[in-house]
């Protein structure tokens, strides 16, 4: 039995199998998609640096990059506020507040985003301006001419398309963020609210100091993912002639007929922004999990 060769070979064969299995796992778990993204970015940077057509397209299109970033940031900031209020309304025991929040969410979720952008920018904003003018006229009749004069002098032409685009994106994404906030608040156990109330806190104090900090922490990755989605959806504001990178790329392609250079450059710019933001979101999510 001691001379049986299989006994001495078995450990070596097992170790070789284990090494092969580990190597296979590493190959399957390697982020090949990220490597592909890096290669695409390197190819795009090389093309912009070495090819005149791509360099000219990039120089022209990058002028709209600031508009895209500012529009996304301001819209998302307003959407966070709207979403928080609507999310609180969805869990509120107040019948009016609850129904208004539900109506807002269901209306926005039931209409395509492009249609909403057109409606808010070209119908909603003029209606709001007419309402302000009517309010100003009524204030003038009451003798409050200072405030009334300001409201009546406000015209539809005074609202730039950039502002209308920001309002449209904020209202649209506010409804989506409302559901995220609602889910985050409801993920916190009821016992924490009851404990806070038993300590003498009001409902608002308990929500502000106990529930919301935990809920926001829980939904932070989802909020980050929605911001990435907003950066991509901000391209829709080009239908309002807002000079973001999408509109500028369309203008460049239409004037030079270099569609390949224009839209490859545009795609790479969006890809770079969204991948960078996604990596930030993943980093934050890993830090939160490590803390937990």
C-alpha positions as a printed Julia matrix, in Angstrom:
292×3 Matrix{Float64}:
   0.0    0.0     0.0
   2.86   2.36    0.78
   4.18   1.97   -2.8
   0.87   2.93   -4.41
   1.73   5.92   -6.7
  -1.77   7.37   -6.55
  -1.32   8.33   -2.9
   1.7   10.54   -3.64
   0.19  12.11   -6.79
  -3.19  13.0    -5.32
  -2.13  16.1    -3.32
  -0.36  17.57   -6.35
  -3.32  16.94   -8.62
  -5.68  18.46   -6.06
  -3.54  21.6    -5.77
  -3.38  21.95   -9.56
  -7.15  21.65   -9.75
  -7.53  24.26   -7.02
  -5.19  26.65   -8.84
  -7.12  26.19  -12.06
 -10.39  26.82  -10.26
  -9.05  29.99   -8.62
  -7.7   31.19  -11.94
 -11.07  30.54  -13.57
 -12.87  32.48  -10.84
 -10.51  35.42  -11.25
 -11.09  35.47  -14.99
 -14.88  35.31  -14.62
 -14.94  37.91  -11.84
 -12.58  40.32  -13.59
 -14.45  43.53  -14.61
 -14.04  43.09  -18.36
 -16.76  45.71  -18.94
 -14.64  48.31  -17.14
 -11.59  47.39  -19.17
 -13.69  47.8   -22.31
 -14.8   51.25  -21.14
 -11.19  52.27  -20.55
 -10.19  51.07  -24.01
 -13.05  53.02  -25.58
 -12.02  56.15  -23.66
  -8.37  55.7   -24.73
  -9.43  55.24  -28.35
 -11.64  58.35  -28.2
  -8.89  60.44  -26.59
  -6.39  59.24  -29.18
  -8.79  60.04  -32.04
  -9.48  63.53  -30.67
  -5.76  64.18  -30.26
  -4.61  62.84  -33.61
  -7.53  63.41  -36.0
  -8.49  66.9   -37.02
 -12.17  66.06  -37.6
 -12.64  64.57  -34.13
 -10.67  67.37  -32.5
 -12.83  70.01  -34.2
 -16.0   68.17  -33.13
 -14.81  67.94  -29.53
 -13.83  71.62  -29.37
 -17.27  72.6   -30.66
 -19.34  70.2   -28.54
 -17.55  70.76  -25.23
 -19.0   74.27  -25.14
 -22.31  72.73  -24.03
 -20.76  70.68  -21.25
 -21.24  73.41  -18.65
 -24.93  73.75  -19.53
 -25.45  69.99  -19.14
 -23.73  69.88  -15.75
 -25.43  73.0   -14.35
 -28.85  71.91  -15.61
 -28.44  68.48  -14.04
 -27.2   69.78  -10.69
 -29.86  72.47  -10.22
 -32.66  70.21  -11.46
 -31.6   67.42   -9.13
 -31.36  69.75   -6.15
 -34.94  70.95   -6.7
 -36.09  67.38   -7.41
 -34.67  66.24   -4.07
 -36.79  68.83   -2.25
 -39.93  67.99   -4.25
 -39.32  64.27   -3.83
 -38.86  64.56   -0.08
 -42.07  66.57    0.32
 -44.03  64.2    -1.92
 -42.56  61.17   -0.17
 -43.63  62.55    3.21
 -47.04  63.22    1.72
 -47.36  59.61    0.57
 -47.0   58.33    4.15
 -48.89  61.21    5.74
 -52.15  60.62    7.56
 -53.45  63.94    6.25
 -55.98  63.12    3.53
 -55.35  66.28    1.48
 -51.56  66.07    1.62
 -51.59  62.34    0.88
 -53.89  62.64   -2.13
 -52.05  65.62   -3.59
 -48.74  63.77   -3.34
 -50.22  60.61   -4.87
 -51.83  62.59   -7.69
 -48.54  64.3    -8.5
 -46.61  61.02   -8.54
 -49.14  59.11  -10.61
 -49.51  61.91  -13.16
 -45.79  62.2   -13.72
 -45.23  58.44  -13.85
 -48.07  58.01  -16.32
 -46.81  60.47  -18.93
 -43.65  60.02  -21.05
 -40.8   62.27  -19.97
 -40.45  63.94  -23.37
 -44.15  64.84  -23.37
 -43.84  66.18  -19.82
 -40.91  68.39  -20.81
 -42.92  69.87  -23.67
 -46.02  70.3   -21.5
 -44.28  71.91  -18.53
 -42.09  74.2   -20.62
 -44.66  75.3   -23.2
 -47.95  74.97  -21.3
 -47.27  74.83  -17.57
 -44.91  77.8   -17.36
 -47.21  80.15  -19.38
 -50.15  79.14  -17.17
 -48.06  79.94  -14.08
 -47.08  83.32  -15.55
 -50.75  84.14  -16.25
 -51.57  83.19  -12.68
 -48.87  85.51  -11.35
 -50.19  88.35  -13.52
 -53.71  87.8   -12.22
 -52.45  87.75   -8.64
 -50.53  90.96   -9.27
 -53.62  92.66  -10.68
 -55.61  91.62   -7.61
 -52.89  92.94   -5.28
 -52.97  96.24   -7.15
 -56.68  96.55   -6.39
 -55.85  96.09   -2.7
 -53.3   98.9    -2.84
 -50.23  96.63   -2.71
 -48.84  98.18   -5.88
 -45.18  97.43   -5.12
 -45.6   93.66   -5.13
 -48.47  93.75   -7.61
 -46.42  95.75  -10.11
 -43.65  93.17  -10.0
 -46.05  90.3   -10.62
 -47.95  92.04  -13.43
 -44.73  93.03  -15.21
 -43.61  89.4   -15.34
 -43.94  88.07  -18.89
 -43.75  84.68  -20.5
 -40.74  85.75  -22.57
 -38.84  86.51  -19.37
 -38.58  82.79  -18.55
 -35.63  81.45  -20.53
 -35.73  77.99  -22.02
 -32.88  76.92  -19.74
 -35.04  77.75  -16.73
 -38.02  75.91  -18.22
 -35.85  72.87  -18.85
 -34.65  72.88  -15.23
 -38.24  73.17  -13.97
 -39.38  70.32  -16.23
 -36.58  67.97  -15.17
 -37.04  68.82  -11.49
 -40.79  68.18  -11.52
 -40.35  64.95  -13.47
 -37.61  63.48  -11.29
 -39.25  64.73   -8.1
 -41.95  62.09   -8.58
 -39.39  59.29   -8.98
 -37.41  60.44   -5.95
 -40.63  60.6    -3.91
 -41.03  56.84   -4.18
 -37.4   56.34   -3.14
 -37.87  58.53   -0.06
 -41.15  56.78    0.78
 -39.51  53.36    0.6
 -36.59  54.57    2.71
 -38.83  56.0     5.42
 -40.99  52.88    5.53
 -37.87  50.71    5.84
 -37.29  52.16    9.32
 -39.07  50.19   12.02
 -42.17  51.73   13.56
 -40.7   51.14   16.98
 -38.24  53.99   16.48
 -41.03  56.49   15.86
 -42.93  55.18   18.88
 -39.81  55.4    21.05
 -39.17  58.97   19.92
 -42.77  59.97   20.62
 -42.59  58.36   24.06
 -39.59  60.58   24.83
 -41.74  63.66   24.22
 -40.78  64.42   20.61
 -43.41  65.66   18.21
 -44.01  63.82   14.94
 -41.99  66.42   13.03
 -39.08  66.31   15.49
 -38.98  62.5    15.42
 -39.07  62.48   11.63
 -36.37  65.15   11.34
 -33.95  63.85   13.96
 -34.55  60.08   14.07
 -36.27  58.7    10.96
 -35.05  60.84    8.04
 -31.29  60.6     8.79
 -31.52  56.79    8.76
 -33.83  56.71    5.74
 -31.6   59.0     3.68
 -28.6   56.86    4.56
 -30.44  53.76    3.35
 -31.5   55.28    0.03
 -28.28  57.16   -0.71
 -27.12  54.66   -3.41
 -30.54  54.84   -5.08
 -30.42  58.63   -5.04
 -26.98  58.51   -6.64
 -28.22  56.16   -9.37
 -31.09  58.53  -10.1
 -28.65  61.41  -10.48
 -26.72  59.38  -13.04
 -30.01  58.76  -14.85
 -30.81  62.48  -14.77
 -27.48  63.36  -16.37
 -28.41  61.06  -19.26
 -32.02  62.27  -19.44
 -30.83  65.89  -19.48
 -30.17  65.29  -23.17
 -33.95  65.56  -23.67
 -33.86  69.3   -22.96
 -32.24  69.74  -26.37
 -35.79  69.6   -27.8
 -36.29  73.04  -26.19
 -33.22  74.38  -28.05
 -31.22  74.48  -24.81
 -27.57  74.47  -25.84
 -26.44  71.43  -23.9
 -23.93  69.02  -25.42
 -26.68  67.13  -27.28
 -28.05  70.27  -28.93
 -24.57  71.55  -29.74
 -23.66  68.17  -31.28
 -26.81  68.29  -33.4
 -25.92  71.79  -34.58
 -22.39  70.71  -35.42
 -23.53  67.62  -37.31
 -26.15  69.61  -39.21
 -23.74  72.32  -40.28
 -20.75  70.13  -41.17
 -22.46  66.81  -42.06
 -19.83  65.04  -39.94
 -22.35  62.87  -38.12
 -19.87  60.16  -37.2
 -17.46  62.52  -35.45
 -20.24  64.5   -33.75
 -22.19  61.61  -32.3
 -19.19  59.46  -31.38
 -17.78  62.41  -29.46
 -21.18  63.06  -27.84
 -21.58  59.41  -26.84
 -18.1   59.27  -25.32
 -18.73  62.44  -23.3
 -21.93  61.03  -21.83
 -20.27  57.67  -21.24
 -17.37  59.29  -19.41
 -19.67  61.3   -17.14
 -22.03  58.44  -16.31
 -19.28  55.87  -15.69
 -17.38  58.3   -13.44
 -20.56  59.07  -11.48
 -21.43  55.36  -11.24
 -18.0   54.63   -9.77
 -18.55  57.35   -7.17
 -21.94  55.83   -6.28
 -20.39  52.36   -5.94
 -17.62  53.77   -3.74
 -20.17  55.43   -1.44
 -22.22  52.23   -1.3
 -19.17  50.17   -0.34
 -18.28  52.65    2.39
 -21.8   52.46    3.79
 -21.73  48.66    3.79
 -18.32  48.65    5.47
 -19.64  50.95    8.18
 -22.63  48.66    8.7
